[in-house]
Amino acid sequence: MQRRWRICGRAVKPFNQAARHGTAGRTLRQILDEIKPEAAYFTTIDGRRGAILVVDLKEPSDMLRLAEPWLLSFNAIIEIQPVMTLQDMEKAGMDAIADRWK
């Protein structure tokens, strides 16, 4: 499993329009049901509505499956960033790498 943080900074106007038409919540639920994140957090990012999701990115082509619903529904700005657990860092040999670069 490769975990990724997925950050969606939604464009203000498209999301506001969806909210005013009563479709924003339903669309968010549909997207989350489709992509099945391990965790989802809603917050502000750079002063705009945003979401931080933990998802499993098994293949590079998964980026389309994860990003397109946000892009098409809300004209979102998408960033996909890799993250590691402590176990991932240990597996990578962080201590040995650090020793070589003292």
For each residue, the residues with C-beta under 8 A, 3 or more apart:
1: 56 58
2: 56 57 58 82
3: 38 54 55 56 57 82 83 84 85
4: 54 55 56 57 80 81 82 83
5: 52 53 54 80 81 83
6: 37 51 52 53 54 55 66 78 79 80 81
7: 45 50 51 52 53 78 79 80 81
8: 50 51 53 70 74 76 77 78
9: 45 46 48 49 50 76 77 79
10: 14 15 48 49 50 51 70 74 75 76 77
11: 14 15 48 74 75 76 77
12: 15 16 48 49
13: 16 17 75
14: 10 11 17 18 73 74 75
15: 10 11 12 18 19 24 49 74
16: 12 13 19 20
17: 13 14 20 21
18: 14 15 21 23 24 27 73 74
19: 15 16 22 24
20: 16 17
21: 17 18 24
22: 19 25 26
23: 18 26 27
24: 15 18 19 21 27 28
25: 22 28 29
26: 22 23 29 30
27: 18 23 24 30 31 73 74
28: 24 25 31 32
29: 25 26 32 33
30: 26 27 33 34 69
31: 27 28 34 35 69 70 73
32: 28 29 35 36 37 40
33: 29 30 36
34: 30 31 69
35: 31 32 53 55 65 66 69
36: 32 33 55
37: 6 32 40 53 54 55
38: 3 53 54 55 56
39: 53 54
40: 32 37 51 52 53 54
41: 51 52 53
42: 49 50 51
43: 50 51 52
44: 47 48 49 50
45: 7 9 48 49 50 52
46: 9 50
47: 44
48: 9 10 11 12 44 45
49: 9 10 12 15 42 44 45
50: 7 8 9 10 42 43 44 45 46
51: 6 7 8 10 40 41 42 43
52: 5 6 7 40 41 43 45
53: 5 6 7 8 35 37 38 39 40 41
54: 3 4 5 6 37 38 39 40 83
55: 3 4 6 35 36 37 38 66
56: 1 2 3 4 38 62
57: 2 3 4 60 62 63 66 80
58: 1 2 62
59: 62
60: 57 63
61: 64 65
62: 56 57 58 59 65 66
63: 57 60 66 67 80
64: 61 67 68
65: 35 61 62 68
66: 6 35 55 57 62 63 69 80
67: 63 64 70 71 76 78 80
68: 64 65 71 72
69: 30 31 34 35 66 72 73
70: 8 10 31 67 73 74 76 78
71: 67 68 74 75 76 78
72: 68 69
73: 14 18 27 31 69 70 76
74: 8 10 11 14 15 18 27 70 71
75: 10 11 13 14 71
76: 8 9 10 11 67 70 71 73
77: 8 9 10 11
78: 6 7 8 67 70 71
79: 6 7 9
80: 4 5 6 7 57 63 66 67
81: 4 5 6 7
82: 2 3 4
83: 3 4 5 54
84: 3 88 89 92
85: 3 88 89
86: 89 90
87: 90 91
88: 84 85 91 92
89: 84 85 86 92 94
90: 86 87 93 94
91: 87 88
92: 84 88 89 97
93: 90 96 97
94: 89 90 97 98
95: 98 99
96: 93 99 100
97: 92 93 94 100 101
98: 94 95 101 102
99: 95 96 102
100: 96 97
101: 97 98
102: 98 99
